Amino acid sequence: MPTNSQDFSLDRLGPFLASHPGRGTMRVQVSTADAAFPVPNAVVEVSAVIDGTALPIYRRKTNQSGIVDDLILPAKPRSASQREETASQSGTLYTVTVTHPGLRPLTDKRVVIYDGVETIFPASLQPIMI
């Protein structure tokens, strides 16, 4: 599991972006009660995993429908998925954390992003029982 570190060097971001020239998008849909109710104002954090370290890329709140949309993320080039020798490593790893007061957080869930593809990540939060 990646570590959250405040010691992340921005010098490492340049090589990451250079090796990930593609762009994929992600939509996060946050709900509770087995997806029956959307969760507005949940905090969604998306982090890139670089050398085992999580670098926060986005931190947004969900809208009234429980959605954070149009998260544009660096991805490995689409051509990597079209060659047999690189197809298994053609995705780019991110983690998603979702929090909301009174609900159990969803922490460091892994998501793979592909160039030119929209990934929909459903996040179901459970109430904290007291």
C-alpha positions as CSV (number, residue, x, y, z in Angstrom):
1,M,0.0,0.0,0.0
2,P,1.4,3.4,-0.8
3,T,2.4,5.8,2.0
4,N,1.1,9.3,2.3
5,S,4.1,11.5,2.5
6,Q,4.5,15.3,2.8
7,D,8.1,14.8,1.7
8,F,7.1,14.3,-2.0
9,S,9.4,16.1,-4.3
10,L,7.8,18.0,-7.2
11,D,11.0,17.0,-9.1
12,R,9.4,13.6,-9.4
13,L,6.2,14.9,-11.0
14,G,8.0,16.0,-14.2
15,P,9.2,12.4,-15.1
16,F,5.8,11.0,-14.1
17,L,4.0,13.4,-16.5
18,A,6.6,12.8,-19.2
19,S,6.0,9.0,-19.0
20,H,2.2,9.4,-18.8
21,P,1.4,11.7,-21.8
22,G,-2.2,10.3,-22.2
23,R,-5.2,11.4,-20.3
24,G,-8.0,9.4,-18.8
25,T,-11.0,10.7,-16.9
26,M,-12.7,9.5,-13.7
27,R,-16.1,10.0,-12.2
28,V,-16.7,9.1,-8.5
29,Q,-20.2,8.3,-7.4
30,V,-20.7,8.3,-3.6
31,S,-23.7,6.7,-2.0
32,T,-24.9,5.0,1.1
33,A,-27.6,2.4,1.9
34,D,-26.5,0.0,-0.9
35,A,-26.5,2.9,-3.5
36,A,-30.0,4.0,-2.6
37,F,-29.0,7.5,-1.5
38,P,-26.4,9.8,-2.9
39,V,-24.0,11.5,-0.4
40,P,-23.5,15.2,-1.1
41,N,-20.5,17.1,0.2
42,A,-18.4,13.9,0.7
43,V,-14.6,14.7,0.3
44,V,-13.0,12.8,-2.6
45,E,-9.2,12.6,-2.8
46,V,-7.5,11.1,-5.8
47,S,-3.7,10.4,-5.6
48,A,-1.2,9.2,-8.1
49,V,1.0,6.4,-6.9
50,I,4.6,7.2,-7.8
51,D,7.3,4.9,-6.6
52,G,5.0,3.6,-3.8
53,T,4.2,7.1,-2.6
54,A,0.7,8.7,-2.9
55,L,0.8,12.2,-4.4
56,P,-2.6,14.0,-4.0
57,I,-3.8,15.2,-7.4
58,Y,-7.5,16.2,-6.6
59,R,-9.5,17.0,-3.5
60,R,-13.1,17.8,-4.3
61,K,-16.5,17.6,-2.7
62,T,-19.4,15.7,-4.3
63,N,-22.4,17.6,-5.7
64,Q,-26.0,17.1,-4.6
65,S,-26.1,13.9,-6.6
66,G,-23.1,12.5,-4.8
67,I,-20.8,12.9,-7.8
68,V,-17.4,14.3,-8.6
69,D,-17.0,14.4,-12.3
70,D,-14.4,15.3,-15.0
71,L,-11.3,14.4,-13.0
72,I,-8.6,14.4,-15.8
73,L,-5.7,12.2,-14.9
74,P,-2.3,11.5,-16.6
75,A,-2.2,8.0,-18.1
76,K,0.2,5.8,-20.0
77,P,-0.2,6.2,-23.8
78,R,-2.9,4.2,-25.4
79,S,-0.3,2.5,-27.7
80,A,1.1,0.6,-24.6
81,S,-2.2,-1.4,-24.4
82,Q,-1.9,-2.4,-28.1
83,R,1.4,-4.3,-27.7
84,E,1.5,-7.7,-26.2
85,E,4.7,-7.1,-24.2
86,T,3.3,-3.9,-22.6
87,A,-0.5,-4.5,-22.4
88,S,-0.5,-5.8,-18.9
89,Q,1.2,-2.6,-17.7
90,S,-0.8,-0.1,-19.8
91,G,-2.9,1.3,-16.9
92,T,-1.9,4.0,-14.4
93,L,-2.5,3.4,-10.7
94,Y,-4.3,5.9,-8.5
95,T,-5.9,5.7,-5.1
96,V,-9.2,7.1,-4.0
97,T,-10.2,8.1,-0.5
98,V,-13.7,9.2,0.3
99,T,-14.8,10.7,3.7
100,H,-17.9,12.2,5.1
101,P,-18.9,13.0,8.8
102,G,-21.0,10.2,10.3
103,L,-20.0,7.7,7.6
104,R,-17.1,5.2,7.6
105,P,-14.4,6.4,5.3
106,L,-13.3,4.5,2.2
107,T,-9.5,4.6,2.2
108,D,-6.8,4.1,-0.5
109,K,-8.9,2.1,-2.9
110,R,-7.0,1.3,-6.0
111,V,-8.2,2.5,-9.4
112,V,-6.5,2.0,-12.7
113,I,-6.8,4.7,-15.4
114,Y,-6.4,4.2,-19.1
115,D,-5.7,6.8,-21.8
116,G,-8.9,7.9,-23.5
117,V,-11.2,6.0,-21.2
118,E,-13.6,7.3,-18.5
119,T,-13.5,5.2,-15.4
120,I,-16.6,5.3,-13.1
121,F,-15.7,4.5,-9.5
122,P,-18.7,3.7,-7.2
123,A,-18.0,4.4,-3.5
124,S,-20.5,3.1,-1.0
125,L,-20.1,4.5,2.5
126,Q,-21.6,2.8,5.5
127,P,-22.9,4.6,8.6
128,I,-20.7,4.7,11.7
129,M,-22.5,2.7,14.4
130,I,-22.2,4.1,17.9
